[in-house]
Amino acid sequence: MLEFSWPWLLVLLPLPWFLKSRQQNAAASLLLPPLVKVAQQHALRQTHQQKPKQWLLWLIWVLLLLAACQPKWLGEPVSMPQQGRDMMLAVDLSGSMNISDMVIDGQAFNRLDAVKYVLGQFIEKRQGDRLGLVLFADAAYQQTPLTFDRKTVQQMLEEAVLGLVGQRTAIGEAIGLAVKRFNTYQSSNKVLILLSDGANTAGNIQPREALKLAKAAGVKIYTVGVGAEQMVQQGIFGPQLVNPSDDLDEKLLTELATETGGRYFRARDLKELAQIYQLLDQLEPIERDQLTYRPQQSLIHWPLAGALFLISLLWMWQLPWAQWRSGRTS
């Protein structure tokens, strides 16, 4: 359907007629009575001659007034899904996420790229869920607030780079920030998915302090420990088998999850990481009020284009007439 943002501006439609009438009345009042009749006859002949021009001017005025009313076309109502989850994703950007111990299609990738690969697919399937993204290293910061715009969340995750906010791991600060953002929304289902490959080594909030805040706010935490347990590394004495996840604090991640009613998952390879997100799909959704919106398309360019065309037509119509008059005068 067609709708105007400022429909009350249409009351100005007769304004040119009103101004012209006042001008004619004022001019007539200045003339002597015998000259009024002559002036009216002259005005009548002039009006008859310039009638096409007046119609063009009126039409230009109408089109400009319609553009000022800001016309727009409203599409059919679109309903948002009633069920959904509020999920905050917290991703570790510490230096150890650069370890290449995750395999994708037979090729080794670092942990962050593996998380982006699987988490991106997870985000793509979250239709009806409201997602947010927190990145953390030496400190935590909110990359995107809770939003239904999955493409933006996915893009912000893809643009995350290692070393952006340091090399250490502020797990407590990431949880505290996520809880703070959750508290600005009315929701009965608050889920934090935290991915890390190390232990808390930075931040102004300790993890157990943040845990108290999460429990008080009703935030359920699902933690994911990322990193392989065995990796062949070239040393001085040849290839050696090492544990690249030796720094992973599984005890802390397990405590954070179990204390809030969540679960701790271990992702040693890409397959396990993908299975974790399949399990997260089984989280209980929440009921929301029906949300509907109508897509809008601005139509202001149509009356503006029409007015511009008529102005150009009027200018071209007057130009030969002015040239003819100047040639006749000379």
C-alpha positions in Angstrom: 0.0 0.0 0.0 1.0 3.6 -0.5 1.8 5.8 2.5 3.0 9.3 3.1 5.3 10.3 6.0 4.0 13.9 6.0 0.5 13.8 4.5 -0.5 17.0 6.2 1.7 18.9 3.7 -1.1 18.3 1.1 -3.1 21.2 2.7 -0.6 23.5 0.9 -1.9 22.3 -2.5 -4.1 25.5 -3.1 -1.4 27.9 -1.9 -0.3 29.1 -5.4 -4.0 29.8 -6.3 -4.5 31.7 -3.1 -1.4 33.8 -3.6 -2.3 34.5 -7.2 -5.9 35.6 -6.2 -4.5 37.9 -3.6 -2.1 39.4 -6.1 -4.9 40.0 -8.6 -7.2 41.6 -6.0 -4.4 43.9 -4.8 -3.6 45.0 -8.4 -7.3 45.7 -9.1 -7.7 47.8 -6.0 -5.0 50.1 -7.3 -6.7 50.7 -10.7 -9.4 53.3 -11.4 -12.9 51.8 -11.8 -13.0 52.4 -15.6 -9.7 50.6 -16.0 -10.6 47.6 -14.0 -12.8 46.1 -16.7 -10.0 46.7 -19.3 -7.5 45.0 -17.0 -9.8 42.0 -16.4 -10.3 41.5 -20.2 -6.5 41.7 -20.8 -5.9 39.2 -17.9 -8.5 36.9 -19.4 -6.8 36.9 -22.8 -3.4 36.5 -21.2 -4.6 33.6 -19.1 -6.1 31.9 -22.2 -2.8 32.2 -24.1 -0.7 30.9 -21.2 -3.1 28.2 -20.1 -0.7 25.3 -21.0 2.1 27.0 -19.1 -0.1 27.4 -16.0 -1.1 23.7 -16.1 2.6 22.8 -16.3 3.4 25.0 -13.3 0.5 23.6 -11.3 1.6 20.0 -12.1 5.2 20.8 -11.1 3.9 22.2 -7.8 1.8 19.1 -7.2 4.8 16.8 -7.9 7.1 18.8 -5.6 4.5 18.7 -2.8 4.1 15.0 -3.2 7.9 14.5 -2.9 7.9 16.6 0.2 5.3 14.3 1.7 7.8 11.5 1.4 5.8 8.8 -0.3 6.7 5.1 0.3 5.4 1.7 -0.6 4.7 -0.7 2.2 5.1 -4.4 1.3 3.2 -7.3 2.8 3.7 -7.9 6.6 6.5 -10.3 7.3 6.4 -12.3 10.6 9.5 -13.0 12.6 9.8 -16.5 14.2 8.2 -16.7 17.6 10.8 -19.0 19.0 14.4 -18.2 19.4 17.4 -18.0 21.7 19.5 -15.1 22.9 23.1 -16.2 22.4 26.3 -14.4 23.0 29.4 -15.9 21.4 32.7 -15.2 23.1 35.8 -16.0 21.0 39.4 -16.2 22.2 41.9 -14.1 20.2 44.9 -14.8 22.3 48.3 -15.6 20.8 47.9 -19.4 21.3 44.9 -19.4 18.9 47.6 -19.2 16.1 48.7 -22.8 16.7 48.0 -24.8 13.6 46.8 -28.1 15.1 43.3 -28.2 13.5 42.8 -30.1 10.2 40.2 -29.0 7.5 40.0 -31.3 4.5 43.5 -32.7 5.2 45.1 -29.3 5.6 46.2 -27.9 8.9 44.7 -24.6 10.0 45.2 -22.5 13.1 42.6 -22.7 15.8 41.0 -19.3 15.1 40.5 -20.2 11.4 39.0 -23.5 12.4 36.6 -21.8 14.9 35.6 -19.3 12.2 34.9 -22.2 9.7 32.6 -24.1 12.0 31.1 -21.2 14.0 30.2 -19.4 10.7 28.1 -22.4 9.7 26.5 -22.4 13.1 25.6 -18.7 12.8 24.1 -19.3 9.4 21.6 -21.8 10.8 20.5 -19.6 13.7 17.3 -18.3 12.0 15.1 -16.7 14.7 17.9 -16.5 17.2 19.4 -13.2 18.4 23.2 -13.4 18.4 25.9 -11.2 19.8 29.7 -11.4 19.5 32.4 -10.8 22.1 36.1 -11.0 21.3 38.7 -11.2 24.0 42.4 -11.4 24.6 44.1 -8.9 27.0 40.7 -7.3 27.4 37.2 -8.1 26.1 35.1 -6.0 23.9 31.7 -6.3 22.2 32.0 -6.7 18.5 28.2 -6.8 17.8 25.3 -6.5 20.2 22.5 -9.0 20.3 20.8 -8.8 16.8 18.8 -10.9 14.4 21.2 -9.8 11.6 23.2 -13.0 11.3 25.2 -11.8 8.2 26.7 -8.9 10.2 27.7 -11.2 13.1 29.2 -13.6 10.6 31.1 -10.8 8.9 32.4 -9.4 12.2 33.7 -12.9 13.1 35.4 -13.3 9.7 37.2 -9.9 10.2 38.5 -10.8 13.7 42.3 -11.1 13.6 44.8 -12.4 16.2 46.7 -9.8 18.2 44.0 -7.3 17.9 43.7 -6.8 21.6 46.9 -8.5 22.9 48.2 -12.0 23.4 46.8 -13.1 26.8 43.4 -14.5 27.8 40.8 -12.5 29.8 38.1 -15.2 30.3 36.6 -13.5 33.4 36.3 -10.2 31.6 34.6 -11.8 28.6 32.0 -13.4 30.8 31.5 -10.1 32.7 30.9 -8.2 29.5 28.5 -10.7 28.1 26.5 -10.7 31.4 26.4 -6.9 31.3 25.0 -6.9 27.7 22.5 -9.6 28.6 21.1 -7.4 31.4 20.0 -4.7 28.9 17.5 -7.1 27.4 14.4 -8.7 28.7 14.9 -12.4 28.1 14.2 -15.7 29.9 16.9 -17.6 28.0 20.4 -16.2 28.2 23.1 -18.4 26.7 26.8 -17.7 26.5 29.0 -19.9 24.3 32.7 -19.3 25.3 35.5 -20.7 23.2 39.0 -20.7 24.6 42.3 -22.6 24.3 44.0 -21.5 27.4 43.7 -20.3 31.0 42.7 -16.9 32.4 45.9 -14.7 32.4 44.5 -11.2 32.1 41.6 -8.9 32.7 40.2 -6.9 35.6 37.6 -9.5 36.6 38.5 -13.0 37.8 36.5 -15.9 36.2 34.9 -16.9 39.5 33.8 -13.3 40.2 32.3 -13.2 36.7 30.7 -16.6 37.4 28.8 -15.1 40.4 27.5 -12.3 38.1 26.4 -14.9 35.5 24.5 -17.0 38.1 22.8 -13.9 39.5 21.7 -12.8 36.0 20.5 -16.3 35.0 23.1 -16.7 32.2 23.8 -20.3 31.1 27.4 -20.8 30.0 28.6 -23.4 27.5 32.3 -23.6 27.3 34.4 -25.1 24.5 38.1 -26.0 25.0 39.8 -25.7 21.6 43.0 -27.5 20.6 44.5 -30.9 19.8 46.1 -33.0 22.5 48.9 -34.4 20.3 50.9 -32.6 17.6 54.2 -33.5 15.9 56.7 -30.7 16.2 60.1 -30.4 14.7 62.8 -30.1 17.4 66.6 -30.1 17.6 66.6 -33.9 17.9 64.0 -34.4 15.1 60.2 -34.8 15.2 58.7 -34.8 18.7 55.2 -35.5 19.9 53.9 -32.6 22.1 50.7 -31.6 23.7 49.8 -28.1 22.3 46.8 -27.8 24.7 49.0 -28.1 27.9 47.9 -24.6 29.0 44.1 -25.3 28.6 42.4 -24.9 32.0 39.7 -27.5 31.6 38.9 -27.5 35.3 37.9 -23.8 35.1 35.9 -24.2 31.9 34.1 -27.2 33.4 33.3 -25.2 36.6 32.0 -22.2 34.7 29.6 -24.5 32.7 28.3 -26.8 35.4 27.8 -24.0 37.9 25.4 -22.2 35.5 23.6 -25.3 34.2 25.6 -25.5 31.0 28.1 -28.0 29.7 31.8 -28.2 28.9 32.9 -29.5 25.5 36.3 -30.6 24.3 37.1 -29.8 20.7 40.3 -31.6 19.8 39.7 -31.5 16.0 37.3 -30.0 13.5 34.9 -33.0 13.7 34.4 -32.7 17.4 33.9 -28.9 17.1 31.2 -29.5 14.5 29.5 -32.1 16.8 29.5 -29.6 19.6 27.4 -27.1 17.6 25.0 -29.8 16.7 24.4 -30.5 20.4 24.0 -26.8 21.0 21.1 -26.8 18.6 19.2 -28.8 21.2 19.0 -25.8 23.6 15.5 -25.0 24.7 14.0 -22.1 22.7 12.1 -19.2 24.4 8.7 -17.9 23.5 8.6 -14.3 22.2 5.8 -12.0 21.3 4.9 -12.2 17.6 7.2 -9.7 15.7 6.1 -8.4 12.4 7.5 -5.7 10.1 6.6 -4.3 6.7 9.4 -3.7 4.2 9.5 -0.1 3.0 10.5 1.3 -0.3 10.9 5.0 -0.8 9.1 6.5 -3.9 10.3 10.1 -3.5 12.5 9.8 -6.6 9.4 9.4 -8.9 7.7 12.7 -8.2 11.1 14.5 -8.1 12.0 13.0 -11.5 8.6 14.0 -12.9 9.0 17.6 -11.6 12.5 17.8 -13.1 11.2 16.6 -16.5 8.4 19.1 -16.5 10.7 22.0 -15.5 13.0 21.0 -18.4 10.0 20.9 -20.7 8.9 24.3 -19.6 12.3 25.8 -20.1 12.6 24.3 -23.6 9.0 25.6 -24.4 9.8 29.1 -23.3 13.2 29.4 -25.0 12.0 29.6 -28.6 9.3 32.0 -27.6 11.8 34.3 -25.9 14.2 34.1 -28.9 11.3 35.0 -31.3 10.3 37.9 -29.2 13.9 39.2 -29.0 14.3 38.9 -32.8 11.0 40.7 -33.4 12.0 43.5 -31.1 15.4 44.0 -32.8 
